[in-house]
């Protein structure tokens, strides 16, 4: 129920506002959810707005459920207020407009459809451009086609580009997400994909937004019905809205609709999904929104709040706002910085630091509450492997993943198993996995014999008419045999280095993503970790056993909150709410959460911000990402970075330079 006395002056101004459309600037720890719930009660109990005329929109299902539960638990009555995500609301509009149900398109089916369209498009292009008239040209074309069609990264890039386009309508930026030599196919792939999915009435989350906008633009009857349906629309996390969602809201917000938009452009970190924080400024202009700043920060100590604010005010495109820490009187130190020479030592010390904190807190009534935040999922998995080997308990908020399942690791392991004769019954599959990595132009039809695949490839090519080409392939196979023989006489680490550099796997790998800097950085990170990880093991057998042990820990049975009460908790449990636990997660996954103690790993340039020379917009989002990471802490913030050596220089993040100057 409404409780105006529980609100601070800024929250009360927002809850009781009579100024038409309102944009509420809600920074970290400002009580935005409580403010939204109180606004709903104000509309119901004071303004006597019929509950069915109120729509509350959030970005995730979990947020919608949490918001609805907060509302219901605070009320003695049951009000039929509508709570939903953008996708659920837009899906209802689509079903209302088309009078039939849709088939939800799962990721596997979508991938298959798009992969087939890409393959067909490339074949048609080759035929139309007479690529088959010249044998040498045809070989090069086949090489490129094989590289593309067999490369899941190509399909991924088209999927990401289509998703980005449907959420932004930015065709040029969408094309830029695809490797340059394949970008010419984007328009055709997009058009054909739309035809196929519509023919089977299939829809995914991106289509719910995209199709909804198209429906409202073309069907005035549906538009009029939904435009007059709600007199009040409240939207949480408004900084994460994309341009297509924004346009739909513009259409369904009628002349008598009042908007209550809550967000913080300083916490907009999802541009890769199409999020456009500039929509907040657009809303001020196009909806004539009054702004109210919830300036009181109930979460962060003054030292953390001031440091985070100093970083974020470097962004020039933000909406100006101020904040004050409610717990500003604390004089204790809340930020500590640690530096180590190598990345490997950096992770080791984080693990040791966590282990020490657990030991110190194990008998405390308050227990311990630690979160380690990472720029990338790969980094997170890297520490998870180390903590698992050391027996340090942890939980993962995000979907459990196994870094050893990454295709790069599997490719390297395939080479090693073949060389060391550790194939069991998998020789055929392992050869198939690496035979064209790097590209050797070997036809998979040549892999007929599951027991002697390499010899069979030679026999296969001896029979073909093109003797020059067959001689080249046979030579490639013989070189591969010699390489495997050479590896078999080496220890684990030198063998991996040989596969990466001498055989040419690393060069091949980066060639496949030469136009995708983000993927290239991911692959480099995996290789860097793999080399460090392999150093800890003497033999392939030992390494295989270590991988099995990690998988065992990662796959441990899920435990509920009540069963996790001490340091014996199961490693790898999927929950961020476990008692006495260390949570590992990316910064993106930490948004909206808070922890007493936060460790930010890898505070180096190249990681924060990601990449070498980011442009202005990218740099500003990276700064927002670091700001979000810092403001998750309600007590202590620990920053870890690599200072490097004379041989391998590392630069601390530009975001923490002013903190280092104070040391």
N, C-alpha and C positions, 0 to 999 in steps of 0.2 A: 504494500500500500504506500501511498505518498507520505514521505517524511522529509519535509523541507528543512527541518532543523538539523538533519544529518548531512546536509550539503554545505560546502564552503561557498563563499560569495560568488565565485565564477561559475561553479556548477549550478547554483541557484538561478543565476542570470540565464543560463542556457535552458534549464528545465522550464522556467516560467516565461520564456521569451514570447512576445506577441508580435515580433518583427517580420512575420512572413517566413521566407526561406532563411535558414541559418546554417552556417558552416562553423562547426565546433572544432577548434584546433586542440587536439588531445595528445600531449606528449607522454613519454614513459611514466608509468605510475601515477597518472593523473585521475584515475577512477572513471574512465570513459564508459565502461559497461554499466556501472552503478548509475551514472548520469543518464544513459539511454533508458534504463529501466524506469528511473524516476520520471523521465519525460513521458513515457507511456502512461504511467499512473496519473500524471498531471492532466494529460489529454482526456483520460477516461473519467477521472473523479472531479476535476475542476471545470474543464471545458465541455464535459458531457459528450465527447465524440463517440459515436457508435463504434464498438470494438471491431466490427467487420470492415470499417473504413480505414483501419490502421494496418500498414504493411511494414514489417521490419526485415531488412535484407542484410545478410552477412555473406562472407566469402566462402566459408567452409561449412560442411554439415555439422561438424563438431561445435563450431562457434554458434550456429543457429540453435542447436540443442541446448548448449550451455546458456545462451541468452534467454531462451524460452523457459528453461528450468529456473533461472534466477528470477524471472518474472512471476512464474506460477508459485514458487516457494515464498514469494514476498506478498502474496495476495490471499485474502480470505474468500475471494470469489473466483469463479472461472469465467474469464473473458476470452471470447473467440478471436483474439488478435492473431493475424497471420504472420508467422515467422518462416523464413526460407532463405536459401542461397540464391544468387543470381541465376544459376543454372536451373534450379527447381522452379523458380518463378517463370523464367522464360519457357521452360518446357510446358508448363500449364497453359501459357499463352498459345504456344504452337498447337497443342492438342485441341484447344478451344477453336483455333482458327481452321484446322484441317479436318476435325471430326473423325480422326482415326488415330490409332496408336502407332508408335514407332518401334522399330527394332533397334535396340542399343548395340552399337557397333563396338565390339571388343578390340583390344589392341592387336591381337593376333590376326584377326580378319582384316583389319585396316592395313596392317603391314603387308599382308599377302596381296591385297588389291593393289596397293601403291607399287609394290615391287614388280608385279606383273605388268602394270602400266608403264613403268620405267623401262623394263626390258623390251616391251613391244615398241615403245617410242624410239628407243635407240636403234632397233633393227630396221624400223621404217625409215629413219633418218639415213642410216647407212645405205639402204637400197636406193632411196631417192637421190642420194649424192654419189651414186655409182662407186661405192666403196669396194665393191666386189670385182671390179674390172682389172685390178692389179694385185698380183699375189703378195707382193711386199707390203702394199698399202693395206691389204686385207689382214695380214698378220698383225700389223700395228693396231688396226681397228679391233681385231679380236682381243688383243692384249688389253686395250683400254676398256672394251666391253666386259671382259672377264674380271678386270680389276673392279669395275663399277658394280656389276650385277652380283658378284659374289661378296661384295663388301657391304656388310650391314650398315656401315657408316653412311653410305650413299642413300639408302632408304630412310635412315634416320634423319638425314638432312632435309629430304623432301617432306617428311612428316612434320618436322619442326617448322619448315618454311610455310607449309599449308596452314598449320596451327597459328603461326604468327600473323599471316595474312588475314585469317578469319577473325582475329581479335583486334586487328589494327587497321585493316584495309590499306595497309602500306605495301603495295606491290613491289616497289623497287627494293625496299629493305628486306622483304621476304626472299627475293631472288638472291640477294647477297649472302644468304645463309647456306647456299648450295655451292659446291665446287664449281669453279668458273666454266670448265669444259662441259658441264652438264646443266648449267643454268638455262640454256636455250630451250630445254625441255619442260621448264616449270609450267608455263601457261597451258601446254597441252596436257600435262599430267594432272594439273588442277581441274581443268575442264572435264577430262575423262573420268576423273575420280568422282566429281559431282554427279555426272550422269549415272555412274554405276551405283552409288549409294542411294540416290533418289529413286532409282528403278526398283530397289528392294526396300524402300522406306526406312533406310538405316540412318542413324544419327549418333554422334558422339558429343562430348561436352562442348567442343568448339562450335559444332553445328547448332547447338541449342541457342547460342548467342547470335551467330551469323544468320541463321534461318529466321530467328525471331525478328531481327531488324528488317530483313527483306519482307517478311509477312506484314509487319505493321506499315511498311512503306507502300505496299501494294493493295492492302485490304482495308478500306476505310471503315467497314462495318466492325471488324475486329478492333481496329484502332480506337474507334469511338466507344466501344464497350469497355475496353480496359482503361481508356483515358479518364473515364468518370468513375471508375471503381473505387479508388482510394482517395481520401481527402488528406491523409498524412502518410508520407513515406519516410522512414528512418533508415539510414544506411550506415553500417559500421565499417571501419577500415577503408574509408573512401579514397585514401591515397593509392589503393591497389586497383582501382577501377581502370579498365581500358577504354579506348575510344568507342568501340562498338557498344559496350555496356552503357557507356555514357549517353550515346545517341538513343538507345532504347529507353532509358530513364527520361530523356527529354520528351520522347513521344508519349509515354504513358502518364507523365506528370501534367495533368490538366491545369486549366486556369485557376481552379479553386484548390489545387493540391499544394500542401505545404511540405517542403523538404527540410529534413533535419539530418544534415550530413556531418559525420564524425570521422576525423582522420588526422594524420600527421604526415605531411609531405617529407619530413626528415626521416621517416621510417618506410619509405617506398623502396623496396628492394627486389621487385619482381618484373623488371623491364623485359627479361628474357621470355616472359609470358605475355608481354604486351602491356603491362601496367604503365599508366601514364600519369604521374603525379601532377603534371601541368593541368589536368582536368580540374584540380582544386581551384586554380586561378580562373579557369574558364567558368566554373560554377559561380564564383563571386561576380563575374561580369554578366553571364547569360541568365542566371537565375536571380540576380540582384541579391545575393546572399549577404546578410550581416555576419560578421565574424566575432566569435568569442573565444578567447584563449584560456584553456584550463591550465593555468600556469603553475599550480602547486604540485610538486613531485613528491609523492609519498613513499617512493621506493628507494631512490639512490641517495647515498650519503653525499654531502656537499662536495667533497673532493672529487668523487666520480662524476657527479652532475656537471661540475665546472669544467673538468677535463673533456668530457663528451661534448659539451656545448662549445668549447673552444675549437674543437675539431669540426663540428657540423657548421659553424658559422662561416667557414671558408667557402661553403657552397653559395654561389651567387644567385641561383635560380629559386631558392627557397622563399617561402612566405615568412616574413619577419615575425618572431615571437620571442617571448622571454619566459624563463622558468625559475622557480624557487624551490629549494629543498625544504621539506617540512622538518626533517631531522638534521638541520644545518648546524646544531650546536656541538656535534661530535668532533672532538679534536684529535682522535686517533688516526693513524695512517691507514688508508683504505686501498691504496694502489701500490703494488710492488712489481718491479721489472727484473727479469732474469735473462741472462744471455749466455750462449755456449758456442763453441767454435764450429761444431758440425751439426748437421740436421739430425744425424743419428744420436749424438749426445743430447741434443735438444729434446728428442722424444724420450730417451732414457731418463732424463732428469724430471720430465713431467710425470712419468710413471712413478719415480722414486718420491717425488713431492706428494703425489696423491696417496701413495702407500703410507707415508709418514703422517699425513693428515688423518687418514682412516685410523691409524694406530692411536693417535692422540685423542681422537673423538669417540673411540669405541665404547668407552664407559660413561660417556657424557649423556645426561638426560635428553639434551636437545638433539643428540645424534650428529650426523654430518650431512651437509647438502652441498654437493659440488657438481658443477657442470663444466665440461671441457668443450669449447666451441672451435670449430674448424671452418676454414674458407671452402674446402671441398670435401666431398664424401670419401675420396681416396685418402686424404689426410686422416680422416676419422678412422677408417679401416686400418690404416698403418698403426695407429696407437692401440686399436683394439687387439690386433695381433700380438703386439708387445705385451700388453696387459694380461692377455690370456696366457701367454707363455710364463709370465711372472706370477700367475695365480692371483692377480688383483681383481676384485669384483667390479663389475660395471654393468650398466644397462644402456640400451640404445633406444632412443625415441623413434628413430626412423626405421623403415623396413630393414629387417636383418639381411645383411649381404655378406658374401664371402669373397674377400679380395682375391683369393686363389682361383675363383671362378671367372675372373676377368679373362677375356679371350687372349690377351697378350701373355699372361702367365700360362694359360693352357697351351698356347703355341710353343713357348719355350720348353715347357715340360714335355711336350710331344717330341721335340728334337732330342731332349736328354734321355727319355725312355727308349727311343729307337737306338740311340748310340750305346747306351748301357745295357741294352737287351732286357729292359724291364717292362715289356709290353703286355705280358700275360697273353690274352687272346685279342688284344686291341691293335695289333700291327696294322691291319688294313685301315682302321679308322684314323690312326695316328699319321700314317703316310698321307691319307686323303686330306688331313688337316693342314699339313705343312708343304705339300708338294708344289704349290704355287705361291709360297711365301718364303722368299721373294718370287716374283712371277717367273715361271720357267716355260710357260705356254704348253703345259702337259695336259692333254685331254683326259678328263676323268673316266672316259670310257676305257682308257688303257689300264685302269685299276680293276682287272678282272679277277685275278688270283688273290684270295685273302691271305694266303700263307707266304707268297713270294712276290709281293706287289712291285718292288723295284725291278727285279729280273723280268717280270711280266711286261712292264712298261717298255723295256728294251726290245723284247720280242715283238710287241705290238708295233713299234715304230720301224722295225726292220722290214715290215711287210708293206708299208705305205709307199706310194709311187714317188712322192717328192723326196728324193734321196738327200738333197742338200738340207732340207728342213729336218728330216729324220736323223741325220748325222748330228745336227745341232742338239736335238732333244736327247739323244743317246749320250752325248758328251755331258749334258747337264746332269743326267742321272748318275753317270760315273763320278762326276765331281761331288755330287751329294753323298755317294757311297764313301768316297775318300774323306769327306768332311766328318761324317758320322764315325768313321774309324778313328780319325784324329781325336775327336771329342772323347771317345771311349777310353783313351789313355790319359785323360786330364781329370783333375779334381773338379768339384762342383762349380766354384766361382769362375775359374778360367774357362770352363766349358760354356757357361752362360755368356761371358764376354765374347767368346769365339762366335757363337750363334748370332749375337747382336751385330757384331762388327765385321768379322771376316766373311761369314756366310751372307751377310747383307740384310738381315731381318730388320734391323733398326732403320736403315735407309728406306727399305720398302714401306715400312710402317708410316713414316713421316711423309712419304710421297703420296700416300692415300689421303692425307688430310692437309696437304700443303696450302689449301685455301681456307682452312678452318683453324684459326689460331687457338681457339678454346680447346678443340679436340687434341691438337698438337701438344698443348700444355698438359692435358690429362695423360696422354701417352708418355710424355717425358717424366711425369710424376710417378707413373707406374713402374717405368724402367728404373728410375732412381731408387724407388723403394725395393724393387726386386733384387737389385744388386746388393743393397745393404742387408736385406733379409737373408740372402743366400750365403753371405759371409759367415753367418752364425752356424753353419752346418758343414760338416766334413764330407758327407756323401749324399748321393741322391736318395738312398734308402732312408737315411736320417731325415732328409728334407720331406720326403713323402709322409713319414710318420708324424712329423710336426704339423703338416697340413691336415692330416686326419684328426689330430688332437684338437686343433683349432676349430675344425668343423664340429667336432663333438661338443665342445664348449658352446659354440654358437647355436647349436641345435638343441640345447638343453631345454627341457620342458618349461613352458611359460608358467610363471608363478604369479599369484595375485598379490595385491599390496600387503595383505595380512601375513603372508608367508615370508615376507622379506623384512626381517627385523634385526638382522645383525650382519656381521661381515662374512657370513657363510652363504650370502645370497647367491643365487644361480647367475652365472655369467651369461650375458647376451640376451637378457629378457627384454621384450619389447614394451617398455612403459617408461614414461618420464615421471611417474608418480611414486616410484618405489621408495620405501622408507630406508634411510641409511644407505644411500647409493650414490655412485658417481655416474652422472649421465654424460654420454658422448653424443654429440649431434653437430650438424652444420649450423652456421649462423642463420641461414634461411629457416631451418626447422625450429630455431629457438625463439622466433618472433612471437610476441604475445606472452612469453613465459618469464618467470623470474626465479632466481636462485640466490641463496645467501652468498655463496662463493663461486666466482666465475674465473676460469682460466681461458685465455685466448691464445691458441697455439699458432706458431708461424707468423709472428708479427714482423714480417719482412717485406720490402718492396719486391714485387713479382708475385706476392701472395695477397698482401693488403697494400696497395691495390693489385689486382690480378693482372698479369701481363707486363710488358716492358714500357710501352709509351701509350697509355690509354688516352683517348680523346676526352674533351671536357665533360661531355654527358656521362661517359663511362666512369671517369674519375669521380664525378659527383655521386654516382650510385655506389661506387666502392666506398666512398666516404660515409654514405648513409649506412652501408652494411656494417662498417666498423662501429659506427655510432650505436646501431642496434645491439651489437655484441657487447659493448661496454655497459649499456644501460640495462642489461639483464640482471646485474648484480645489486643485491640489497645490502650487502655488507662489505665484501672484499673482492678486489679485482687483481688478477695476476696475469701479467703480460710476459710471454716467452718469445724470444727471437734468437736467430742465429747470427753471430757476429763475424763468422768466417775465419779463414786463415790467410796467410800470405799467398798460398797457392790457389785458394778458392775463396774469393772475396764474396761476402754477403753484406747487404745493406739493410739496416733496420727500416721498418715502415716509416714513410714520411709522415704518417698520421701520429706517430708517437715521438717525433723529434723534439718537441717542446718539453715533453716529460723527461727525456734523456738529458736535456740541458740542465734540468733541475737537480740531477743526481750528483 
